[in-house]
Amino acid sequence: MPSKQVMTIAVLVVVFAWSTVMTVLGQLAAAAALLPSLGLLVQQIVAALNGTEARRNAATGTAPAAAAAGDQEPPR
């Protein structure tokens, strides 16, 4: 596993552990305020772990299956 993935997983574990501790300590408002940020963090980590193909497809606006099939109709 590359060091980039190890660091990404370590950051994810730390953030979720911190959120769990805040919830256990009764700081539900703080944990609830961070939920959108945690969701974005997970989304970015998944995108980073998937590599450049996901970024290339997002830039062109095609789905992975459509990109593999060769796009039968031109983009609008």
N, CA, C, O and CB atoms as a CASP TS submission, in Angstrom:
PFRMAT TS
TARGET T0000
AUTHOR 0000-0000-0000
METHOD Language model
MODEL 1
PARENT N/A
ATOM      1  N   MET     1       0.853  -1.170   0.000  1.00  0.00           N
ATOM      2  CA  MET     1       0.000   0.000   0.000  1.00  0.00           C
ATOM      3  C   MET     1       0.904   1.240   0.000  1.00  0.00           C
ATOM      4  O   MET     1       1.802   1.354   0.834  1.00  0.00           O
ATOM      5  CB  MET     1      -0.973  -0.006   1.232  1.00  0.00           C
ATOM      6  N   PRO     2       0.668   2.152  -0.922  1.00  0.00           N
ATOM      7  CA  PRO     2       1.499   3.361  -0.984  1.00  0.00           C
ATOM      8  C   PRO     2       1.341   4.228   0.274  1.00  0.00           C
ATOM      9  O   PRO     2       0.327   4.169   0.970  1.00  0.00           O
ATOM     10  CB  PRO     2       1.139   4.183  -2.230  1.00  0.00           C
ATOM     11  N   SER     3       2.359   5.018   0.536  1.00  0.00           N
ATOM     12  CA  SER     3       2.338   5.858   1.739  1.00  0.00           C
ATOM     13  C   SER     3       1.213   6.887   1.694  1.00  0.00           C
ATOM     14  O   SER     3       0.711   7.302   2.739  1.00  0.00           O
ATOM     15  CB  SER     3       3.678   6.567   1.911  1.00  0.00           C
ATOM     16  N   LYS     4       0.811   7.306   0.486  1.00  0.00           N
ATOM     17  CA  LYS     4      -0.298   8.259   0.363  1.00  0.00           C
ATOM     18  C   LYS     4      -1.590   7.643   0.906  1.00  0.00           C
ATOM     19  O   LYS     4      -2.354   8.312   1.602  1.00  0.00           O
ATOM     20  CB  LYS     4      -0.486   8.691  -1.115  1.00  0.00           C
ATOM     21  N   GLN     5      -1.829   6.387   0.591  1.00  0.00           N
ATOM     22  CA  GLN     5      -3.025   5.718   1.077  1.00  0.00           C
ATOM     23  C   GLN     5      -2.966   5.497   2.582  1.00  0.00           C
ATOM     24  O   GLN     5      -3.979   5.623   3.271  1.00  0.00           O
ATOM     25  CB  GLN     5      -3.213   4.393   0.362  1.00  0.00           C
ATOM     26  N   VAL     6      -1.793   5.171   3.089  1.00  0.00           N
ATOM     27  CA  VAL     6      -1.639   4.971   4.526  1.00  0.00           C
ATOM     28  C   VAL     6      -1.928   6.274   5.263  1.00  0.00           C
ATOM     29  O   VAL     6      -2.622   6.269   6.279  1.00  0.00           O
ATOM     30  CB  VAL     6      -0.218   4.461   4.861  1.00  0.00           C
ATOM     31  N   MET     7      -1.406   7.380   4.765  1.00  0.00           N
ATOM     32  CA  MET     7      -1.640   8.676   5.401  1.00  0.00           C
ATOM     33  C   MET     7      -3.115   9.056   5.324  1.00  0.00           C
ATOM     34  O   MET     7      -3.667   9.592   6.285  1.00  0.00           O
ATOM     35  CB  MET     7      -0.777   9.764   4.742  1.00  0.00           C
ATOM     36  N   THR     8      -3.743   8.791   4.215  1.00  0.00           N
ATOM     37  CA  THR     8      -5.160   9.106   4.049  1.00  0.00           C
ATOM     38  C   THR     8      -6.014   8.312   5.028  1.00  0.00           C
ATOM     39  O   THR     8      -6.924   8.862   5.649  1.00  0.00           O
ATOM     40  CB  THR     8      -5.606   8.825   2.613  1.00  0.00           C
ATOM     41  N   ILE     9      -5.728   7.042   5.165  1.00  0.00           N
ATOM     42  CA  ILE     9      -6.483   6.210   6.098  1.00  0.00           C
ATOM     43  C   ILE     9      -6.232   6.650   7.536  1.00  0.00           C
ATOM     44  O   ILE     9      -7.151   6.646   8.355  1.00  0.00           O
ATOM     45  CB  ILE     9      -6.111   4.731   5.922  1.00  0.00           C
ATOM     46  N   ALA    10      -4.998   7.028   7.848  1.00  0.00           N
ATOM     47  CA  ALA    10      -4.676   7.498   9.197  1.00  0.00           C
ATOM     48  C   ALA    10      -5.455   8.769   9.533  1.00  0.00           C
ATOM     49  O   ALA    10      -5.972   8.903  10.642  1.00  0.00           O
ATOM     50  CB  ALA    10      -3.164   7.752   9.331  1.00  0.00           C
ATOM     51  N   VAL    11      -5.542   9.689   8.596  1.00  0.00           N
ATOM     52  CA  VAL    11      -6.299  10.932   8.819  1.00  0.00           C
ATOM     53  C   VAL    11      -7.772  10.609   9.018  1.00  0.00           C
ATOM     54  O   VAL    11      -8.416  11.180   9.899  1.00  0.00           O
ATOM     55  CB  VAL    11      -6.119  11.915   7.630  1.00  0.00           C
ATOM     56  N   LEU    12      -8.309   9.713   8.222  1.00  0.00           N
ATOM     57  CA  LEU    12      -9.715   9.332   8.344  1.00  0.00           C
ATOM     58  C   LEU    12     -10.000   8.713   9.708  1.00  0.00           C
ATOM     59  O   LEU    12     -11.012   9.028  10.335  1.00  0.00           O
ATOM     60  CB  LEU    12     -10.100   8.353   7.231  1.00  0.00           C
ATOM     61  N   VAL    13      -9.123   7.843  10.166  1.00  0.00           N
ATOM     62  CA  VAL    13      -9.302   7.202  11.472  1.00  0.00           C
ATOM     63  C   VAL    13      -9.244   8.236  12.591  1.00  0.00           C
ATOM     64  O   VAL    13     -10.038   8.174  13.529  1.00  0.00           O
ATOM     65  CB  VAL    13      -8.231   6.118  11.695  1.00  0.00           C
ATOM     66  N   VAL    14      -8.323   9.177  12.503  1.00  0.00           N
ATOM     67  CA  VAL    14      -8.201  10.208  13.547  1.00  0.00           C
ATOM     68  C   VAL    14      -9.449  11.079  13.593  1.00  0.00           C
ATOM     69  O   VAL    14      -9.952  11.380  14.675  1.00  0.00           O
ATOM     70  CB  VAL    14      -6.955  11.084  13.303  1.00  0.00           C
ATOM     71  N   VAL    15      -9.947  11.484  12.445  1.00  0.00           N
ATOM     72  CA  VAL    15     -11.129  12.352  12.409  1.00  0.00           C
ATOM     73  C   VAL    15     -12.355  11.622  12.961  1.00  0.00           C
ATOM     74  O   VAL    15     -13.120  12.197  13.735  1.00  0.00           O
ATOM     75  CB  VAL    15     -11.402  12.834  10.969  1.00  0.00           C
ATOM     76  N   PHE    16     -12.542  10.377  12.574  1.00  0.00           N
ATOM     77  CA  PHE    16     -13.685   9.631  13.091  1.00  0.00           C
ATOM     78  C   PHE    16     -13.545   9.338  14.580  1.00  0.00           C
ATOM     79  O   PHE    16     -14.536   9.354  15.310  1.00  0.00           O
ATOM     80  CB  PHE    16     -13.850   8.333  12.323  1.00  0.00           C
ATOM     81  N   ALA    17     -12.336   9.073  15.030  1.00  0.00           N
ATOM     82  CA  ALA    17     -12.122   8.843  16.467  1.00  0.00           C
ATOM     83  C   ALA    17     -12.431  10.106  17.257  1.00  0.00           C
ATOM     84  O   ALA    17     -13.056  10.042  18.315  1.00  0.00           O
ATOM     85  CB  ALA    17     -10.670   8.387  16.739  1.00  0.00           C
ATOM     86  N   TRP    18     -11.996  11.247  16.749  1.00  0.00           N
ATOM     87  CA  TRP    18     -12.266  12.517  17.425  1.00  0.00           C
ATOM     88  C   TRP    18     -13.773  12.772  17.487  1.00  0.00           C
ATOM     89  O   TRP    18     -14.287  13.222  18.511  1.00  0.00           O
ATOM     90  CB  TRP    18     -11.550  13.684  16.700  1.00  0.00           C
ATOM     91  N   SER    19     -14.468  12.488  16.407  1.00  0.00           N
ATOM     92  CA  SER    19     -15.918  12.676  16.387  1.00  0.00           C
ATOM     93  C   SER    19     -16.608  11.751  17.384  1.00  0.00           C
ATOM     94  O   SER    19     -17.563  12.152  18.049  1.00  0.00           O
ATOM     95  CB  SER    19     -16.468  12.433  14.979  1.00  0.00           C
ATOM     96  N   THR    20     -16.133  10.533  17.485  1.00  0.00           N
ATOM     97  CA  THR    20     -16.703   9.581  18.437  1.00  0.00           C
ATOM     98  C   THR    20     -16.482  10.052  19.866  1.00  0.00           C
ATOM     99  O   THR    20     -17.388   9.973  20.696  1.00  0.00           O
ATOM    100  CB  THR    20     -16.092   8.189  18.239  1.00  0.00           C
ATOM    101  N   VAL    21     -15.291  10.538  20.151  1.00  0.00           N
ATOM    102  CA  VAL    21     -14.998  11.043  21.499  1.00  0.00           C
ATOM    103  C   VAL    21     -15.890  12.232  21.832  1.00  0.00           C
ATOM    104  O   VAL    21     -16.405  12.321  22.946  1.00  0.00           O
ATOM    105  CB  VAL    21     -13.513  11.446  21.619  1.00  0.00           C
ATOM    106  N   MET    22     -16.078  13.131  20.898  1.00  0.00           N
ATOM    107  CA  MET    22     -16.942  14.290  21.128  1.00  0.00           C
ATOM    108  C   MET    22     -18.374  13.846  21.411  1.00  0.00           C
ATOM    109  O   MET    22     -19.039  14.418  22.275  1.00  0.00           O
ATOM    110  CB  MET    22     -16.909  15.238  19.915  1.00  0.00           C
ATOM    111  N   THR    23     -18.854  12.835  20.694  1.00  0.00           N
ATOM    112  CA  THR    23     -20.201  12.333  20.916  1.00  0.00           C
ATOM    113  C   THR    23     -20.329  11.672  22.280  1.00  0.00           C
ATOM    114  O   THR    23     -21.313  11.886  22.988  1.00  0.00           O
ATOM    115  CB  THR    23     -20.583  11.350  19.823  1.00  0.00           C
ATOM    116  N   VAL    24     -19.337  10.871  22.651  1.00  0.00           N
ATOM    117  CA  VAL    24     -19.367  10.184  23.947  1.00  0.00           C
ATOM    118  C   VAL    24     -19.330  11.189  25.092  1.00  0.00           C
ATOM    119  O   VAL    24     -19.959  10.973  26.128  1.00  0.00           O
ATOM    120  CB  VAL    24     -18.187   9.203  24.067  1.00  0.00           C
ATOM    121  N   LEU    25     -18.601  12.281  24.913  1.00  0.00           N
ATOM    122  CA  LEU    25     -18.503  13.299  25.953  1.00  0.00           C
ATOM    123  C   LEU    25     -19.735  14.200  26.021  1.00  0.00           C
ATOM    124  O   LEU    25     -19.797  15.101  26.857  1.00  0.00           O
ATOM    125  CB  LEU    25     -17.274  14.142  25.724  1.00  0.00           C
ATOM    126  N   GLY    26     -20.704  13.967  25.157  1.00  0.00           N
ATOM    127  CA  GLY    26     -21.948  14.719  25.215  1.00  0.00           C
ATOM    128  C   GLY    26     -21.965  15.963  24.355  1.00  0.00           C
ATOM    129  O   GLY    26     -22.862  16.794  24.493  1.00  0.00           O
ATOM    130  N   GLN    27     -21.003  16.110  23.479  1.00  0.00           N
ATOM    131  CA  GLN    27     -20.951  17.281  22.598  1.00  0.00           C
ATOM    132  C   GLN    27     -21.637  16.954  21.269  1.00  0.00           C
ATOM    133  O   GLN    27     -21.022  17.014  20.204  1.00  0.00           O
ATOM    134  CB  GLN    27     -19.476  17.731  22.357  1.00  0.00           C
ATOM    135  N   LEU    28     -22.906  16.612  21.355  1.00  0.00           N
ATOM    136  CA  LEU    28     -23.638  16.221  20.155  1.00  0.00           C
ATOM    137  C   LEU    28     -23.763  17.365  19.155  1.00  0.00           C
ATOM    138  O   LEU    28     -23.741  17.141  17.945  1.00  0.00           O
ATOM    139  CB  LEU    28     -25.015  15.721  20.530  1.00  0.00           C
ATOM    140  N   ALA    29     -23.892  18.583  19.658  1.00  0.00           N
ATOM    141  CA  ALA    29     -24.013  19.727  18.750  1.00  0.00           C
ATOM    142  C   ALA    29     -22.737  19.890  17.930  1.00  0.00           C
ATOM    143  O   ALA    29     -22.798  20.181  16.736  1.00  0.00           O
ATOM    144  CB  ALA    29     -24.311  21.022  19.540  1.00  0.00           C
ATOM    145  N   ALA    30     -21.579  19.702  18.570  1.00  0.00           N
ATOM    146  CA  ALA    30     -20.314  19.821  17.845  1.00  0.00           C
ATOM    147  C   ALA    30     -20.184  18.712  16.806  1.00  0.00           C
ATOM    148  O   ALA    30     -19.749  18.958  15.681  1.00  0.00           O
ATOM    149  CB  ALA    30     -19.126  19.776  18.822  1.00  0.00           C
ATOM    150  N   ALA    31     -20.560  17.496  17.183  1.00  0.00           N
ATOM    151  CA  ALA    31     -20.481  16.381  16.247  1.00  0.00           C
ATOM    152  C   ALA    31     -21.463  16.576  15.086  1.00  0.00           C
ATOM    153  O   ALA    31     -21.126  16.289  13.938  1.00  0.00           O
ATOM    154  CB  ALA    31     -20.765  15.053  16.973  1.00  0.00           C
ATOM    155  N   ALA    32     -22.666  17.059  15.377  1.00  0.00           N
ATOM    156  CA  ALA    32     -23.661  17.282  14.320  1.00  0.00           C
ATOM    157  C   ALA    32     -23.218  18.385  13.367  1.00  0.00           C
ATOM    158  O   ALA    32     -23.487  18.321  12.167  1.00  0.00           O
ATOM    159  CB  ALA    32     -25.020  17.638  14.932  1.00  0.00           C
ATOM    160  N   ALA    33     -22.543  19.392  13.899  1.00  0.00           N
ATOM    161  CA  ALA    33     -22.056  20.477  13.041  1.00  0.00           C
ATOM    162  C   ALA    33     -20.962  19.993  12.100  1.00  0.00           C
ATOM    163  O   ALA    33     -20.759  20.576  11.035  1.00  0.00           O
ATOM    164  CB  ALA    33     -21.532  21.634  13.892  1.00  0.00           C
ATOM    165  N   LEU    34     -20.261  18.939  12.478  1.00  0.00           N
ATOM    166  CA  LEU    34     -19.165  18.434  11.658  1.00  0.00           C
ATOM    167  C   LEU    34     -19.591  17.378  10.643  1.00  0.00           C
ATOM    168  O   LEU    34     -18.787  16.993   9.795  1.00  0.00           O
ATOM    169  CB  LEU    34     -18.106  17.866  12.541  1.00  0.00           C
ATOM    170  N   LEU    35     -20.826  16.903  10.705  1.00  0.00           N
ATOM    171  CA  LEU    35     -21.252  15.850   9.791  1.00  0.00           C
ATOM    172  C   LEU    35     -21.077  16.203   8.311  1.00  0.00           C
ATOM    173  O   LEU    35     -20.600  15.360   7.552  1.00  0.00           O
ATOM    174  CB  LEU    35     -22.686  15.521  10.051  1.00  0.00           C
ATOM    175  N   PRO    36     -21.437  17.406   7.870  1.00  0.00           N
ATOM    176  CA  PRO    36     -21.200  17.723   6.455  1.00  0.00           C
ATOM    177  C   PRO    36     -19.718  17.690   6.093  1.00  0.00           C
ATOM    178  O   PRO    36     -19.354  17.242   5.006  1.00  0.00           O
ATOM    179  CB  PRO    36     -21.772  19.094   6.125  1.00  0.00           C
ATOM    180  N   SER    37     -18.874  18.157   6.987  1.00  0.00           N
ATOM    181  CA  SER    37     -17.439  18.130   6.730  1.00  0.00           C
ATOM    182  C   SER    37     -16.916  16.698   6.669  1.00  0.00           C
ATOM    183  O   SER    37     -16.060  16.380   5.844  1.00  0.00           O
ATOM    184  CB  SER    37     -16.694  18.916   7.806  1.00  0.00           C
ATOM    185  N   LEU    38     -17.429  15.844   7.537  1.00  0.00           N
ATOM    186  CA  LEU    38     -17.006  14.449   7.526  1.00  0.00           C
ATOM    187  C   LEU    38     -17.451  13.756   6.241  1.00  0.00           C
ATOM    188  O   LEU    38     -16.714  12.947   5.676  1.00  0.00           O
ATOM    189  CB  LEU    38     -17.564  13.713   8.748  1.00  0.00           C
ATOM    190  N   GLY    39     -18.645  14.074   5.792  1.00  0.00           N
ATOM    191  CA  GLY    39     -19.119  13.509   4.535  1.00  0.00           C
ATOM    192  C   GLY    39     -18.243  13.921   3.362  1.00  0.00           C
ATOM    193  O   GLY    39     -17.920  13.101   2.503  1.00  0.00           O
ATOM    194  N   LEU    40     -17.865  15.182   3.326  1.00  0.00           N
ATOM    195  CA  LEU    40     -16.983  15.668   2.276  1.00  0.00           C
ATOM    196  C   LEU    40     -15.612  15.011   2.367  1.00  0.00           C
ATOM    197  O   LEU    40     -15.014  14.674   1.346  1.00  0.00           O
ATOM    198  CB  LEU    40     -16.848  17.186   2.355  1.00  0.00           C
ATOM    199  N   LEU    41     -15.109  14.827   3.597  1.00  0.00           N
ATOM    200  CA  LEU    41     -13.824  14.171   3.793  1.00  0.00           C
ATOM    201  C   LEU    41     -13.854  12.754   3.230  1.00  0.00           C
ATOM    202  O   LEU    41     -12.929  12.342   2.531  1.00  0.00           O
ATOM    203  CB  LEU    41     -13.454  14.147   5.282  1.00  0.00           C
ATOM    204  N   VAL    42     -14.907  12.012   3.532  1.00  0.00           N
ATOM    205  CA  VAL    42     -15.022  10.647   3.033  1.00  0.00           C
ATOM    206  C   VAL    42     -15.092  10.652   1.513  1.00  0.00           C
ATOM    207  O   VAL    42     -14.452   9.826   0.863  1.00  0.00           O
ATOM    208  CB  VAL    42     -16.259   9.951   3.627  1.00  0.00           C
ATOM    209  N   GLN    43     -15.860  11.569   0.941  1.00  0.00           N
ATOM    210  CA  GLN    43     -15.993  11.644  -0.508  1.00  0.00           C
ATOM    211  C   GLN    43     -14.647  11.930  -1.167  1.00  0.00           C
ATOM    212  O   GLN    43     -14.318  11.316  -2.181  1.00  0.00           O
ATOM    213  CB  GLN    43     -17.010  12.719  -0.894  1.00  0.00           C
ATOM    214  N   GLN    44     -13.876  12.836  -0.617  1.00  0.00           N
ATOM    215  CA  GLN    44     -12.579  13.180  -1.183  1.00  0.00           C
ATOM    216  C   GLN    44     -11.584  12.035  -1.040  1.00  0.00           C
ATOM    217  O   GLN    44     -10.772  11.800  -1.935  1.00  0.00           O
ATOM    218  CB  GLN    44     -12.031  14.429  -0.517  1.00  0.00           C
ATOM    219  N   ILE    45     -11.646  11.329   0.076  1.00  0.00           N
ATOM    220  CA  ILE    45     -10.734  10.203   0.277  1.00  0.00           C
ATOM    221  C   ILE    45     -11.053   9.085  -0.705  1.00  0.00           C
ATOM    222  O   ILE    45     -10.144   8.486  -1.280  1.00  0.00           O
ATOM    223  CB  ILE    45     -10.818   9.684   1.727  1.00  0.00           C
ATOM    224  N   VAL    46     -12.324   8.801  -0.900  1.00  0.00           N
ATOM    225  CA  VAL    46     -12.713   7.764  -1.862  1.00  0.00           C
ATOM    226  C   VAL    46     -12.261   8.165  -3.265  1.00  0.00           C
ATOM    227  O   VAL    46     -11.761   7.327  -4.016  1.00  0.00           O
ATOM    228  CB  VAL    46     -14.250   7.530  -1.831  1.00  0.00           C
ATOM    229  N   ALA    47     -12.431   9.432  -3.623  1.00  0.00           N
ATOM    230  CA  ALA    47     -11.995   9.896  -4.939  1.00  0.00           C
ATOM    231  C   ALA    47     -10.475   9.790  -5.080  1.00  0.00           C
ATOM    232  O   ALA    47      -9.974   9.427  -6.144  1.00  0.00           O
ATOM    233  CB  ALA    47     -12.450  11.346  -5.172  1.00  0.00           C
ATOM    234  N   ALA    48      -9.748  10.104  -4.018  1.00  0.00           N
ATOM    235  CA  ALA    48      -8.290  10.025  -4.069  1.00  0.00           C
ATOM    236  C   ALA    48      -7.820   8.583  -4.187  1.00  0.00           C
ATOM    237  O   ALA    48      -6.843   8.305  -4.882  1.00  0.00           O
ATOM    238  CB  ALA    48      -7.677  10.673  -2.831  1.00  0.00           C
ATOM    239  N   LEU    49      -8.500   7.668  -3.518  1.00  0.00           N
ATOM    240  CA  LEU    49      -8.097   6.270  -3.572  1.00  0.00           C
ATOM    241  C   LEU    49      -8.459   5.615  -4.900  1.00  0.00           C
ATOM    242  O   LEU    49      -7.835   4.630  -5.295  1.00  0.00           O
ATOM    243  CB  LEU    49      -8.733   5.506  -2.436  1.00  0.00           C
ATOM    244  N   ASN    50      -9.463   6.153  -5.595  1.00  0.00           N
ATOM    245  CA  ASN    50      -9.853   5.588  -6.892  1.00  0.00           C
ATOM    246  C   ASN    50      -8.902   5.990  -7.997  1.00  0.00           C
ATOM    247  O   ASN    50      -8.887   5.344  -9.045  1.00  0.00           O
ATOM    248  CB  ASN    50     -11.257   6.021  -7.253  1.00  0.00           C
ATOM    249  N   GLY    51      -8.119   7.015  -7.809  1.00  0.00           N
ATOM    250  CA  GLY    51      -7.104   7.384  -8.783  1.00  0.00           C
ATOM    251  C   GLY    51      -7.576   8.382  -9.809  1.00  0.00           C
ATOM    252  O   GLY    51      -8.580   9.072  -9.631  1.00  0.00           O
ATOM    253  N   THR    52      -6.818   8.438 -10.896  1.00  0.00           N
ATOM    254  CA  THR    52      -7.050   9.476 -11.902  1.00  0.00           C
ATOM    255  C   THR    52      -8.232   9.178 -12.802  1.00  0.00           C
ATOM    256  O   THR    52      -8.763  10.104 -13.414  1.00  0.00           O
ATOM    257  CB  THR    52      -5.823   9.657 -12.741  1.00  0.00           C
ATOM    258  N   GLU    53      -8.672   7.929 -12.917  1.00  0.00           N
ATOM    259  CA  GLU    53      -9.789   7.611 -13.806  1.00  0.00           C
ATOM    260  C   GLU    53     -11.064   8.318 -13.368  1.00  0.00           C
ATOM    261  O   GLU    53     -11.801   8.841 -14.204  1.00  0.00           O
ATOM    262  CB  GLU    53     -10.018   6.102 -13.851  1.00  0.00           C
ATOM    263  N   ALA    54     -11.331   8.340 -12.059  1.00  0.00           N
ATOM    264  CA  ALA    54     -12.531   9.014 -11.568  1.00  0.00           C
ATOM    265  C   ALA    54     -12.459  10.502 -11.846  1.00  0.00           C
ATOM    266  O   ALA    54     -13.462  11.122 -12.200  1.00  0.00           O
ATOM    267  CB  ALA    54     -12.717   8.767 -10.071  1.00  0.00           C
ATOM    268  N   ARG    55     -11.271  11.078 -11.685  1.00  0.00           N
ATOM    269  CA  ARG    55     -11.130  12.517 -11.951  1.00  0.00           C
ATOM    270  C   ARG    55     -11.294  12.809 -13.442  1.00  0.00           C
ATOM    271  O   ARG    55     -11.902  13.815 -13.808  1.00  0.00           O
ATOM    272  CB  ARG    55      -9.758  13.028 -11.458  1.00  0.00           C
ATOM    273  N   ARG    56     -10.765  11.953 -14.294  1.00  0.00           N
ATOM    274  CA  ARG    56     -10.875  12.157 -15.733  1.00  0.00           C
ATOM    275  C   ARG    56     -12.336  12.057 -16.168  1.00  0.00           C
ATOM    276  O   ARG    56     -12.798  12.857 -16.982  1.00  0.00           O
ATOM    277  CB  ARG    56     -10.012  11.130 -16.496  1.00  0.00           C
ATOM    278  N   ASN    57     -13.067  11.073 -15.626  1.00  0.00           N
ATOM    279  CA  ASN    57     -14.482  10.916 -15.969  1.00  0.00           C
ATOM    280  C   ASN    57     -15.301  12.089 -15.462  1.00  0.00           C
ATOM    281  O   ASN    57     -16.225  12.534 -16.143  1.00  0.00           O
ATOM    282  CB  ASN    57     -15.032   9.611 -15.397  1.00  0.00           C
ATOM    283  N   ALA    58     -14.977  12.602 -14.273  1.00  0.00           N
ATOM    284  CA  ALA    58     -15.707  13.743 -13.737  1.00  0.00           C
ATOM    285  C   ALA    58     -15.456  14.983 -14.584  1.00  0.00           C
ATOM    286  O   ALA    58     -16.357  15.801 -14.771  1.00  0.00           O
ATOM    287  CB  ALA    58     -15.308  14.002 -12.280  1.00  0.00           C
ATOM    288  N   ALA    59     -14.254  15.126 -15.088  1.00  0.00           N
ATOM    289  CA  ALA    59     -13.922  16.297 -15.904  1.00  0.00           C
ATOM    290  C   ALA    59     -14.650  16.269 -17.246  1.00  0.00           C
ATOM    291  O   ALA    59     -15.058  17.310 -17.761  1.00  0.00           O
ATOM    292  CB  ALA    59     -12.410  16.371 -16.133  1.00  0.00           C
ATOM    293  N   THR    60     -14.810  15.082 -17.801  1.00  0.00           N
ATOM    294  CA  THR    60     -15.484  14.979 -19.087  1.00  0.00           C
ATOM    295  C   THR    60     -16.983  14.824 -18.944  1.00  0.00           C
ATOM    296  O   THR    60     -17.722  15.018 -19.909  1.00  0.00           O
ATOM    297  CB  THR    60     -14.931  13.826 -19.865  1.00  0.00           C
ATOM    298  N   GLY    61     -17.447  14.472 -17.737  1.00  0.00           N
ATOM    299  CA  GLY    61     -18.874  14.332 -17.503  1.00  0.00           C
ATOM    300  C   GLY    61     -19.425  12.993 -17.933  1.00  0.00           C
ATOM    301  O   GLY    61     -20.628  12.863 -18.161  1.00  0.00           O
ATOM    302  N   THR    62     -18.552  11.976 -18.050  1.00  0.00           N
ATOM    303  CA  THR    62     -19.024  10.656 -18.458  1.00  0.00           C
ATOM    304  C   THR    62     -18.915   9.695 -17.299  1.00  0.00           C
ATOM    305  O   THR    62     -18.087   9.861 -16.403  1.00  0.00           O
ATOM    306  CB  THR    62     -18.230  10.132 -19.666  1.00  0.00           C
ATOM    307  N   ALA    63     -19.759   8.695 -17.330  1.00  0.00           N
ATOM    308  CA  ALA    63     -19.702   7.627 -16.329  1.00  0.00           C
ATOM    309  C   ALA    63     -18.621   6.636 -16.748  1.00  0.00           C
ATOM    310  O   ALA    63     -18.261   6.587 -17.925  1.00  0.00           O
ATOM    311  CB  ALA    63     -21.095   6.910 -16.174  1.00  0.00           C
ATOM    312  N   PRO    64     -18.093   5.842 -15.807  1.00  0.00           N
ATOM    313  CA  PRO    64     -17.056   4.880 -16.176  1.00  0.00           C
ATOM    314  C   PRO    64     -17.499   3.890 -17.258  1.00  0.00           C
ATOM    315  O   PRO    64     -16.713   3.576 -18.152  1.00  0.00           O
ATOM    316  CB  PRO    64     -16.621   4.120 -14.954  1.00  0.00           C
ATOM    317  N   ALA    65     -18.740   3.392 -17.200  1.00  0.00           N
ATOM    318  CA  ALA    65     -19.214   2.452 -18.206  1.00  0.00           C
ATOM    319  C   ALA    65     -19.327   3.130 -19.569  1.00  0.00           C
ATOM    320  O   ALA    65     -18.989   2.534 -20.591  1.00  0.00           O
ATOM    321  CB  ALA    65     -20.566   1.862 -17.791  1.00  0.00           C
ATOM    322  N   ALA    66     -19.800   4.366 -19.585  1.00  0.00           N
ATOM    323  CA  ALA    66     -19.931   5.101 -20.840  1.00  0.00           C
ATOM    324  C   ALA    66     -18.559   5.411 -21.430  1.00  0.00           C
ATOM    325  O   ALA    66     -18.380   5.362 -22.647  1.00  0.00           O
ATOM    326  CB  ALA    66     -20.721   6.399 -20.624  1.00  0.00           C
ATOM    327  N   ALA    67     -17.602   5.726 -20.582  1.00  0.00           N
ATOM    328  CA  ALA    67     -16.256   6.018 -21.064  1.00  0.00           C
ATOM    329  C   ALA    67     -15.636   4.758 -21.658  1.00  0.00           C
ATOM    330  O   ALA    67     -14.929   4.831 -22.663  1.00  0.00           O
ATOM    331  CB  ALA    67     -15.373   6.573 -19.923  1.00  0.00           C
ATOM    332  N   ALA    68     -15.893   3.607 -21.046  1.00  0.00           N
ATOM    333  CA  ALA    68     -15.343   2.355 -21.545  1.00  0.00           C
ATOM    334  C   ALA    68     -16.028   1.953 -22.852  1.00  0.00           C
ATOM    335  O   ALA    68     -15.388   1.372 -23.728  1.00  0.00           O
ATOM    336  CB  ALA    68     -15.497   1.243 -20.495  1.00  0.00           C
ATOM    337  N   ALA    69     -17.313   2.255 -22.992  1.00  0.00           N
ATOM    338  CA  ALA    69     -18.059   1.877 -24.191  1.00  0.00           C
ATOM    339  C   ALA    69     -17.736   2.780 -25.375  1.00  0.00           C
ATOM    340  O   ALA    69     -18.014   2.410 -26.516  1.00  0.00           O
ATOM    341  CB  ALA    69     -19.548   1.915 -23.911  1.00  0.00           C
ATOM    342  N   GLY    70     -17.164   3.937 -25.138  1.00  0.00           N
ATOM    343  CA  GLY    70     -16.783   4.820 -26.223  1.00  0.00           C
ATOM    344  C   GLY    70     -17.795   5.887 -26.547  1.00  0.00           C
ATOM    345  O   GLY    70     -17.658   6.541 -27.581  1.00  0.00           O
ATOM    346  N   ASP    71     -18.788   6.099 -25.740  1.00  0.00           N
ATOM    347  CA  ASP    71     -19.789   7.154 -25.947  1.00  0.00           C
ATOM    348  C   ASP    71     -20.367   7.144 -27.349  1.00  0.00           C
ATOM    349  O   ASP    71     -19.742   7.639 -28.287  1.00  0.00           O
ATOM    350  CB  ASP    71     -19.183   8.507 -25.668  1.00  0.00           C
ATOM    351  N   GLN    72     -21.536   6.592 -27.490  1.00  0.00           N
ATOM    352  CA  GLN    72     -22.174   6.473 -28.784  1.00  0.00           C
ATOM    353  C   GLN    72     -22.740   7.804 -29.296  1.00  0.00           C
ATOM    354  O   GLN    72     -22.835   8.009 -30.506  1.00  0.00           O
ATOM    355  CB  GLN    72     -23.268   5.449 -28.709  1.00  0.00           C
ATOM    356  N   GLU    73     -23.115   8.704 -28.384  1.00  0.00           N
ATOM    357  CA  GLU    73     -23.649   9.993 -28.833  1.00  0.00           C
ATOM    358  C   GLU    73     -22.749  11.128 -28.331  1.00  0.00           C
ATOM    359  O   GLU    73     -22.139  11.008 -27.268  1.00  0.00           O
ATOM    360  CB  GLU    73     -25.112  10.191 -28.331  1.00  0.00           C
ATOM    361  N   PRO    74     -22.664  12.215 -29.078  1.00  0.00           N
ATOM    362  CA  PRO    74     -21.768  13.312 -28.681  1.00  0.00           C
ATOM    363  C   PRO    74     -22.270  14.022 -27.424  1.00  0.00           C
ATOM    364  O   PRO    74     -23.474  14.032 -27.166  1.00  0.00           O
ATOM    365  CB  PRO    74     -21.626  14.322 -29.826  1.00  0.00           C
ATOM    366  N   PRO    75     -21.366  14.618 -26.636  1.00  0.00           N
ATOM    367  CA  PRO    75     -21.788  15.351 -25.434  1.00  0.00           C
ATOM    368  C   PRO    75     -22.589  16.585 -25.808  1.00  0.00           C
ATOM    369  O   PRO    75     -22.408  17.166 -26.878  1.00  0.00           O
ATOM    370  CB  PRO    75     -20.571  15.754 -24.588  1.00  0.00           C
ATOM    371  N   ARG    76     -23.464  16.967 -24.917  1.00  0.00           N
ATOM    372  CA  ARG    76     -24.316  18.141 -25.166  1.00  0.00           C
ATOM    373  C   ARG    76     -23.752  19.362 -24.535  1.00  0.00           C
ATOM    374  O   ARG    76     -24.338  20.439 -24.644  1.00  0.00           O
ATOM    375  CB  ARG    76     -25.713  17.916 -24.656  1.00  0.00           C
TER
END
